[in-house]
Each structure stands twice: as structure tokens, then as C-alpha cells.
Amino acid sequence: MKLSEVMTRKVEFVAPSQSLREAAQKMRLFDVGPMPVCEDGRVVGMITDRDITVRAVAEGRNPETTQVNEVMSPNVSYCHEDDDVKVAAKIMSDKQLRRLVILDTDKRLAGILSLGDLAMNANDPKLVGEVMETVSQPGRGPS
């Protein structure tokens, strides 16, 4: 099964030049923790509510003036929408990711694959169980 069949297509994102306050407001509005950071449709990073808290607030940075690109994670794991679900499941398991960025053939943001997308749409309970088990193990990496 291809990722295009199971991923979430409507994905909100922030720009690298937006303030942390704007990013946090968008996270609240859409009830999400992680958001892709895009410039001209291309993913240049990922920012999470935890990034804002740990990399900015805990260091005393001003959320009004600190830009997303100052605290985002620039290295983003991804798959392409025509990849098989098993490829994404392996990356999610190996890197202990709860969400994976999905790109189109032009390497532009096409969607996000979440554990929920896998559970609801992948029609492979064994695969979903394996991914959920490995991703849920403590201390292996970011979520």
C-alpha cells in the first residue's frame, strides 16, 4: 500500500522567519505539537511544542522576537508519497517517530503520516503493532 493512500494530506506548517509565538498560536489553533517548517513549499525543518519550551523558553528567549529557524530541528526524516507504507513504518520504528513528513516527487510537502494514520488506514495490524511498540519505548529519541 502506498503512503498516498494512508497519509494526512492537509498539513499546516510555519515559515522559518515566523516568531515562536506565531508558531505556538498555530499549534494551539490546530491542536498539534509538531509542525513542518516550510519555505517555498519545501520542508526545511520541523518544530515542536517541546522545541519551543526546551530550546527557547527554558533559555529565556523572547517568543515574540525569536524566529522558528533558531530553535527548529533542521534534519527531517521523510518518505515520498509513492513509497510503500512498510518503508515509512521502518523509518518511524528505527528513529522512534510518531509522525513522518511525506514529500511529493518535486520534494515538496505532500502530507504527514502519523501513528493514527497507520492504525486507521494501513490494514496491517501486525505492522502497526510493531511500529507502535518500538516508537513507544522510552529513551530512544525524539517523538
ABEGO torsion letter per residue (X at the ends): XBAAAABBABBBBBBAABBAAAAAAAAAAAGBABBBBBBGGBBAEBBBAAAAAAAAAAAGBBAAABBAAAABBABBBBBBAABBAAAAAAAAAAAGBABBBBBBAAGBBAEBBBAAAAAAAAGBAAAAAAAAAAAABBGAEBX
